[in-house]
Amino acid sequence: MLFNIFKRFNVVSAAGTALAGALIALVLLLAPQAALATATVTNNNVTTSHWKQGNQEGYSVTATVTVPLAQAGWAVMNLSGAQISTPVALTPDTAGTTYTVTVPVSARPAVGEAYSVDVTYFDNPDTPTPPETLNLTVGTVLDSFATLTSPNWGVGATTNPTFTWQAPAAPPAGGVAGYQLSISGLDETPWASAQLGATTLSAQYTQSGTFPAALTVGVTYPWSVYTLDAAGNSAENRDGLVMIGANISGTVTDFSGAPVPDATVYVYTVGTNSQLITSTTTRADGSYLVGGLNTTNYWIKYSKNGKTVYYNNRLDASDTFGNTYGVLKTGVNAVLGGWGAISGNVVTSTGAGLVGYTVQLLTSGGQATSYPAVTTTTAGAFTFPLLAPGTYKVRVIGANGYATLDYPYSLTVTDGSITQLPGNAVLYKVNFTGTVTNTQGAPVPGVWVYLYTSGGALTDFPGAVTGADGTYSVAGIAVGSYKVLFDAGSSYAKQYYNHKATLATADTLTVGSTVVTGVNAVLGTGIPTVTTFTVPATSSSLTVSGITLTASEPTYGVAGYMITESASAPSASDAGWKTTAPTSYTFTGVGEKTLYAWAKGATGLISDSVARSVTIDASAVTPGDSDGNGVITISEVKLALDMYLGVQPSAYFVDTDKNGSVSLQEVQKVINSFLAQ
């Protein structure tokens, strides 16, 4: 600088020569001092900033370099180091003596992590201050976050609210040096308070510089608090949010319950010419605030990535949000994506909507689900929201003389769609009711009740089914006479009204304008049980007498009895069934025999068998009587001779001593029997 001044003088006069000499002396005096001046950094450290917001966090490093007044504004500085791939320039303050830069880094800085600042001076073109390199390290990283208290994600009472916080649970080594409040959204850069004392835990927003005099109603302002240590390191809690005049707060999640960040929340006026009033986006935890609304109804829509849901978790804008100016309603939540809904109407047979009726959601198999029941509203409308995709059924609980209805169609739910009932759920007035139990008096659920005309033709009534308590109701049928069938499938025998086994024998039920009660049924299996079967241990006759056989079937009684020598069950149509229990049985041969007793129920079902053994003595057979008819024929005499000669195998009716061969004496007995006839 002095060199440039010196060049301007014309050294021709004594005075000029003297002045030039003085200037040269001054230059020589000042030049060594400029060469010795250096930049400085406090403790040779970069400072660190550690921030957190929700479950996210990040870091930055800051280099601050001070130069002597003589080099003010004449330095160029660049920061490089461990987590900086390209050198970053430091920026001077207005005085030109302090240069700073803050650089976000991708990982938590390690203590001792190395950085450097390269300094170049341009203070004198002839004898500039030499360049220098400042070696810096990371001294510490703070985790001492203040706890934000008010208005943390809340509503400020005034447009110049006071913000409060609590000291960190784990203060920095050496203690807290101070705090600083920061508010974003007021200008391009955040508003920041002056550094506050170590024991100051509150600060009020006040106008400064170009910032506005007050916060604006209905605008969301993020705010944070820095905790500072003596070296200038900081831990910033960014979880603060404030809105003056907030009306709605809530959280947007997905179907699994996970928060949905960055979803857009729209608020519209209601009507055919609906207009967007305001919008906001959800934070990292899915929360949001909307404010500045008047006292009126609004539509609220939540949207992200092509998925949309409306207020009250509706897939259409059928529900409106009623707002009151100056009042905050919390818990206005939404579930975005992953579910569908079922809607329909419950009406009478004339089409009138039924209000206040309970509708239950069932599985496709008709079983209860964990979804809460809903209640019909205007025109009998109901909706099941938040349903996982799948197949369901619905049940409308009867009341006021109407019967409960199991809606007959399955309903398939898909993501993002409303499944409408293909037709209204129509409730009918009850015609008759009853209870179905078994023979032990226990209720029998799941029994279908069908109707036939008095002439025996099946009606178009779809059927009613008994509930867990065995009760049922029949509704919506015309006045007239009917026969009633109770069908429990394979678990019990079918039964017709008034304890009858067949449609032909069923009693007729007359249905009028008033409810008929007590149309009950007591179901049994219909399968008889053989209760007694006794047979003599031995018999000297082929016809065994003294047999006792009893059986029971409590529902309809026993319709038939049978005794066989086969263990295979007879069919209901076999000719051998007797209406009374037989007391004798005729065998065709002697020896150890087994008899099987059977019973048939009125519906044709067959009992299990009971077996008994009997020995038929050889004396019960006339020698040679192969057919057991008591008459010896010439053919039977010839058969005995063939057995003696070995042409035919021996048999009990000739081999009377049971030794396995026929003797001449045994043949003679057959001949004698033939001759004695």
ABEGO torsion letter per residue (X at the ends): XAAAAAAABBBABAAAAAAAAAAAAAAAAAAAAAAABBBBBBGGBBBBBBBBBEABBBBBBBBBBBBBAAABGABBBBBBEAABABBBBBBBBAAGABBBBBBBBABBBBBGBBBBBBBBBAABAABBBBBBBBBBBBABBBABBBBBAOBBGBBBABABBBBBBBBBABBBBGEBAEBBBBBBGABABBBBBBBBBAABABBBBBBBEABBABBBBGBBBBBBBBBBBAAGBBBBBAABBBBBGBABBBBBBBAAGBBBBGBBBBBBBBEAABBBABBBBBBAAGBBBBBGBBBBBBBBBBBBGGBBBBBGGBABAABBBBBBBGBBBBGBBBBBEGBBBBBBBBBBAAGBBBBGBBBBBBBAAGBBBABBBBBBBBGGBBBBBGBBBEBBBBBBBBBGGBBBBBBABBBBBBBGBBBBBABBBBBBBBABBBBBBBAAGBBBBGBBBBBBBAAGBBBABAEBBBBAAGBBBBBGBBBEBBBBBBBAEAABBBBBBGGBABAAABBBBBBBABBBBGBBBBBBAGBBBBABBBBBABBABABBBGBBBBBBBAAAEBABBBBBABABBBBAABAABBABBBABBBBABBEBBBBBBBBBBAAGBBBBBBBBBBBBBAAABBBGBAAGAGBBBAAAAAAAAAAAAGABBBBAAABAAGAGBBBAAAAAAAAAAAAAX
